[in-house]
Amino acid sequence: MNDLTAKVWFVGAGPGDPELLTIKGQKLIAKADAILFAGSLVSQTAMRWAKQDCEIQDSKGMDLDAITDWLIERAKQNKIIVRLQTGDPGLYGALIEMVQPLDAAGIEIGVVPGVSSAMASAAAGVESLTLPEITQTVILTRTEGRTPMPEGESLHELAQHHCTLCIFLSITLLKKVQTELLAAGWHKDAPILVVHKASWPDEEKIIHGTISNIREKCRTEKVNSQAMIIASPTLGARQWSELTKSRLYDKNFTHRFRKAEKIQEKIS
Ligand code: SAH
């Protein structure tokens, strides 16, 4: 780990299962003198790999200044510090707000990406977020709550693309999600996947529904936090009888690493 010279590392812990931490993240946690973790979802990941004498603190209840002061104070003592965040640190993680005060204090930082809950939720449901000729685009978004959405990014505007939508931070706003998808022309019976605590052993809940019944299903399952909402024309493709196959594995399709069989035949 000679390349890892930074003092404060923002590490993506992954969606919850400690085994979904990256190897680089695991090495940094094992090396850290202090770990500040965000929320209960990642605490087990920190505990599993940290040194015995590592200072481990939950940032719950700390505001931004308290967090950056905590990190700066320890960095100045020449410690290796990990700020452990759920999923990937670059998605809804206030990364830049934390990085700027560290930059101002002249502290070297590094970021280690993580498996986002969007990917873990698709994996939990054995879904592909893209499918040939169905959609080749994924939008990671949220509905407007206390954080206002920038112009042109309301859910009904984004949903007009009819591509895959991974909707974060919105499980308590399912009614709004329904209304906006319908306003964008989605059919009321279009499939919706909700995954609560994706990848968490024994706690993951997978709810298959439609735009019209997903709220009721989530209510019945008591899912009202830590959940990903996926709306996509690809959902349920595992059961489709007709599927346009990806050209990636098509024997008549040549790409950089594999020559098409026909060409190979001509050559030989
Ligand atoms: N950086 C994180 C997102 C943090 S915002 C990431 O990349 O996943 C928090 C939101 O992420 C939650 O409201 C929920 O929508 C989603 N989320 C985080 N962990 C989750 C999990 N294990 N299962 C489902 N959704 C999760």
Boltz pocket constraint, residues with backbone or C-beta under 6 A from the ligand:
constraints:
  - pocket:
      binder: B
      contacts: [[A, 15], [A, 16], [A, 41], [A, 85], [A, 86], [A, 87], [A, 88], [A, 89], [A, 90], [A, 91], [A, 92], [A, 93], [A, 114], [A, 115], [A, 116], [A, 117], [A, 118], [A, 120], [A, 121], [A, 167], [A, 168], [A, 169], [A, 170], [A, 195], [A, 196], [A, 197], [A, 198], [A, 199], [A, 200], [A, 226], [A, 227], [A, 228], [A, 229]]
      max_distance: 6.0
